[in-house]
């Protein structure tokens, strides 16, 4: 598993290519401020795009999607990692 971070260079979204012998690579983009809906109100929020490329010979796409769901929940509410 590899993490590729081009967000530090201001790149907001990209897709990485898996290098062997890895099974997946996660691409992390820059955090940008955008309008988001929170509690029924439009406010400025921080948004970060993440993509995951999986080698389907070793990692099923559904497993990759479940990983991203879990990762998203931790990023949005990091205190749950301590519980």
Residue pairs with C-beta under 8 A, 6 or more apart in sequence:
1 22
1 23
1 24
1 25
1 26
2 16
2 18
2 19
2 22
2 24
2 25
2 26
3 25
3 26
3 28
4 14
4 16
4 25
4 26
4 27
4 28
5 28
6 14
6 27
6 28
6 29
6 30
7 28
7 29
7 30
7 31
7 48
8 30
9 30
10 30
11 29
11 30
12 29
12 30
12 32
12 49
13 27
13 29
13 49
13 51
14 27
14 29
14 51
15 27
15 51
15 53
16 25
16 26
16 27
16 51
16 53
17 25
17 53
18 24
18 25
18 53
18 54
18 55
19 25
22 55
23 54
23 55
23 58
23 59
24 52
24 53
24 54
24 55
24 59
24 64
25 52
25 53
26 50
26 51
26 52
26 71
27 50
27 51
27 52
27 53
28 48
28 50
29 48
29 49
29 50
30 48
31 46
31 47
31 48
32 46
32 47
32 48
33 44
33 45
33 46
33 47
34 44
34 45
34 47
35 42
35 43
35 44
35 45
36 42
36 43
36 44
36 45
36 47
37 43
38 45
48 75
50 68
50 71
50 72
52 64
52 67
52 68
54 60
54 61
54 63
54 64
73 80
74 80
74 81
